[in-house]
């Protein structure tokens, strides 16, 4: 199936597009209080409690959750491996479409490159015949590596972002849809992605743009008190522990030099 046929089949109406554009607002943000639950293997698993909950134990820190991937914060995923839980900035390869972030947080200090790309993007694609079509995808990055997914509430959920590169405001995404492959490239200019898409043999190609819906200024978690680093410790058996005290030590646990992200104090 050509990208032109795919876009014609899956194209969103302007009414549906407008509904989706404004579905993420201040009411969609939710603060979560976090407790660290020690597992039988000695590792940690994070337990999220809605901030409005009363009579809960004193939390260690706060994070946010949202139905769509917000701008200005990064996605954190929980992955289970052999009964052990770990946190990652990218979902497991091949499971991008079915893995939701556990929470969202600020990137480590100095990693502003991540927030320039992270979040939900409204996409407009134009083919060589002038046809215009729309969808959304959600992106996150770690270093130069990019992961994400198309809007899972439309038929675009059958398309996969299989890889990508993000460096000096230049983006490349690899897309698969059934038997077809596409490459999307773009440059970030004034907060907008502007680029081209093509099949490997150039049989189908065109242009595309991406914009992020702006969150309400009063609801942006990144405007809250400056976050504190969330650190990770690892043990040889693959167990993980997490905390905000960088000086914590215990025999058998090795601290990771760079924090996973930044979270908020209660």
ZIDAPE-V213883 format. One record per pair of residues at least 4 apart in sequence whose C-alpha atoms are under 7 Angstrom apart, sorted by the first residue. I is the first residue (numbers start at 1). J is the second residue. D is the distance in Angstrom with one decimal. If there is no record, write none. Layout:
i->(I;I)
j->(J;J)
d->(D;D)
This chain:
i->(1;1;1;2;2;3;3;4;4;5;6;7;7;10;10;11;11;12;12;12;12;12;13;14;15;16;17;18;19;21;24;24;25;25;26;26;28;28;29;29;29;30;30;30;31;31;31;31;31;31;32;32;32;32;32;32;32;32;33;33;33;33;33;33;33;33;34;34;34;34;34;34;34;34;35;35;35;35;35;36;36;36;36;37;37;37;37;38;38;38;38;39;39;39;43;43;43;44;44;44;45;49;59;61;61;61;61;62;62;62;62;63;63;63;63;63;64;64;64;65;65;68;69;69;69;70;70;71;71;71;71;72;72;72;73;73;73;73;73;73;74;74;74;74;74;74;74;75;75;75;75;75;75;76;76;76;76;76;76;76;77;77;77;77;77;77;77;77;78;78;78;78;78;79;79;79;80;80;80;81;84;85;86;89;90;91;91;91;92;95;96;96;97;97;105;105;105;106;106;106;106;106;107;107;107;108;108;108;108;108;112;114;114;114;117;117;118;118;118;119;119;119;120;120;120;120;120;121;121;121;121;121;121;122;122;122;122;122;122;123;123;123;123;123;123;123;124;124;124;124;124;124;124;125;125;125;125;125;125;126;126;126;126;126;126;126;127;127;127;127;127;128;128;136;136;137;137;137;138;138;138;139;139;139;140;140;140;141;141;141;142;144;144;144;145;145;145;146;146;146;146;147;147;147;148;149;149;150;150;150;151;151;152;152;153;158;159;159;159;160;160;160;161;161;161;161;162;162;162;163;163;164;164;164;165;165;165;166;166;166;167;169;169;170;170;170;171;171;171;172;172;172;173;173;173;174;174;174;175;175;175;176;176;176;177;181;182;182;182;182;183;183;183;184;184;184;185;185;185;186;186;186;186;187;187;187;188;188;188;189;192;192;193;193;193;194;194;194;195;195;195;196;196;196;197;197;197;197;198;198;198;198;199;199;199;215;216;227;227;227;228;228;228;228;229;229;229;229;229;230;230;230;230;230;230;230;230;231;231;231;231;231;231;232;232;232;232;232;232;232;232;233;233;233;233;233;233;233;234;234;234;234;234;234;234;235;235;235;235;235)
j->(5;6;180;6;204;7;204;8;127;9;10;11;133;155;156;133;134;16;17;133;134;135;17;18;19;20;21;22;23;213;28;68;215;216;216;219;66;67;64;65;66;64;65;66;50;51;62;63;64;65;48;49;50;51;62;63;64;65;48;49;50;51;59;61;62;63;46;47;48;49;59;60;61;62;46;47;48;59;60;44;45;46;47;44;45;46;47;42;43;44;45;43;44;45;239;240;241;240;241;242;85;53;266;263;264;265;266;263;264;265;266;103;104;105;263;264;103;104;105;103;104;120;119;120;138;119;120;115;118;119;120;115;118;222;104;105;106;107;115;118;104;105;106;107;115;118;140;89;101;103;104;105;140;87;88;89;101;102;103;104;87;88;89;90;91;100;101;102;85;86;87;88;102;85;86;87;84;85;86;85;239;240;240;142;147;95;96;99;96;99;148;149;149;157;261;262;263;222;227;261;262;263;111;261;262;229;259;260;261;262;116;118;141;142;139;140;139;140;141;138;139;140;136;137;138;139;212;136;137;138;210;211;212;135;136;137;210;211;212;134;135;136;208;209;210;211;132;133;134;135;208;209;210;132;133;134;207;208;209;130;131;132;133;206;207;208;131;132;205;206;207;205;206;150;151;149;150;151;148;149;150;147;148;149;146;147;148;145;146;147;146;165;166;167;164;165;166;163;164;165;166;161;163;164;161;160;161;156;157;159;156;157;156;157;157;177;175;176;177;175;176;177;173;174;175;176;174;175;176;173;174;172;173;174;171;172;173;170;171;172;171;187;188;186;187;188;185;186;187;184;185;186;183;184;185;182;183;184;181;182;183;180;181;182;181;199;197;198;199;200;197;198;199;196;197;198;195;196;197;193;194;195;196;193;194;195;192;193;194;193;210;211;209;210;211;208;209;210;207;208;209;206;207;208;205;206;207;208;202;204;205;206;203;204;205;220;220;262;263;264;244;262;263;264;244;259;261;262;263;242;243;244;259;260;261;262;263;242;243;244;246;259;260;240;241;242;243;255;256;259;260;240;241;242;253;254;255;256;238;239;240;241;253;254;255;239;240;252;253;254)
d->(6.3;6.5;7.0;6.1;6.9;5.9;6.7;6.1;6.6;6.0;6.0;5.3;6.0;6.3;7.0;5.2;5.8;6.2;6.1;6.9;5.8;6.7;6.1;6.0;6.3;6.2;6.0;6.5;6.2;6.7;5.8;6.8;6.1;6.4;6.0;5.3;5.7;6.7;6.8;6.2;5.2;5.5;5.3;6.4;6.4;5.6;6.8;6.0;4.5;6.6;5.7;5.3;4.6;5.2;5.6;5.3;5.5;7.0;5.7;5.0;6.1;5.6;5.8;6.1;4.6;6.6;6.4;5.6;4.8;6.2;5.4;5.9;5.5;5.7;5.9;5.1;6.6;5.2;5.8;6.0;5.8;4.9;6.2;5.5;5.2;6.1;6.6;5.9;5.7;4.7;6.5;5.3;5.8;6.9;5.0;5.0;5.2;6.1;4.9;6.6;6.2;6.9;6.9;6.6;5.6;4.6;5.3;6.1;4.9;5.8;5.8;6.4;6.3;5.9;5.8;6.3;5.7;5.4;6.7;5.0;6.0;6.7;4.7;5.3;6.2;4.7;6.2;6.7;5.7;4.4;6.9;4.9;6.8;6.7;6.1;5.3;4.8;6.6;5.9;6.8;5.5;5.5;6.0;6.0;6.6;6.1;6.6;5.9;5.7;6.3;4.7;6.8;6.6;6.5;5.7;4.8;5.4;5.9;5.5;5.8;5.5;5.1;6.1;6.5;6.0;7.0;4.5;5.0;6.7;5.7;4.7;6.4;5.9;5.7;5.4;6.2;5.4;4.5;6.5;6.3;5.9;6.9;5.9;6.5;6.3;6.7;5.6;6.4;6.5;6.0;6.2;6.1;5.5;6.9;6.4;6.0;5.7;6.8;6.9;5.8;4.9;6.4;6.0;4.8;5.8;6.8;6.3;6.8;4.8;5.7;6.6;6.0;5.8;6.9;6.7;6.6;5.2;4.6;6.9;5.4;5.5;6.7;6.8;5.8;4.3;6.6;6.0;5.5;5.4;6.1;5.7;5.3;4.7;6.2;4.6;6.9;5.4;5.2;6.0;5.4;5.2;5.4;6.9;5.8;4.6;6.8;6.7;5.6;4.6;6.8;5.5;5.4;6.5;5.6;5.3;6.3;5.9;4.2;6.6;5.9;5.5;4.5;6.5;5.6;5.3;6.0;5.5;6.9;6.2;4.4;6.6;6.5;5.4;6.0;5.3;5.6;4.1;5.3;5.3;5.5;6.4;5.9;4.3;6.8;5.9;5.5;6.0;5.5;4.3;6.1;6.6;5.3;4.8;5.8;6.0;5.2;6.4;6.3;4.8;5.6;6.5;6.9;6.3;6.9;6.2;6.3;5.8;5.9;5.7;6.8;6.2;6.0;6.7;4.6;7.0;6.6;6.9;5.8;4.6;5.6;5.2;6.5;6.8;5.8;4.7;6.6;5.5;5.8;6.9;5.9;5.2;5.1;4.3;5.8;5.7;5.1;6.7;5.7;4.7;6.6;6.7;5.7;5.1;5.9;4.5;6.4;5.5;5.2;6.1;5.6;4.4;6.6;5.8;5.0;6.4;6.0;4.9;6.5;5.8;5.1;6.2;5.8;4.7;6.4;6.5;6.0;6.8;5.5;4.5;6.6;5.6;5.5;6.3;5.9;4.3;6.7;5.4;5.6;6.4;5.7;5.0;3.8;6.4;5.5;5.5;6.2;5.4;4.5;6.5;6.4;5.8;5.2;5.3;4.7;6.6;6.2;4.6;6.7;5.8;5.4;6.3;5.7;4.0;5.6;5.4;5.4;5.8;6.9;5.7;5.8;4.1;6.5;6.2;5.6;6.4;6.5;6.6;5.0;4.9;4.7;6.9;5.0;5.4;6.1;6.0;5.7;5.9;4.2;6.3;6.8;5.7;5.0;5.5;5.8;5.5;5.5;6.4;5.6;5.4;5.9;6.5;4.7;6.0;6.8;5.7;4.7;6.8;6.1;5.7;6.8;6.9;5.7;5.1;6.3;5.9;5.2;4.3;5.9;6.5;5.8;4.8;6.5;5.4;5.2;6.5;5.4;6.6;6.0;4.9;6.4)
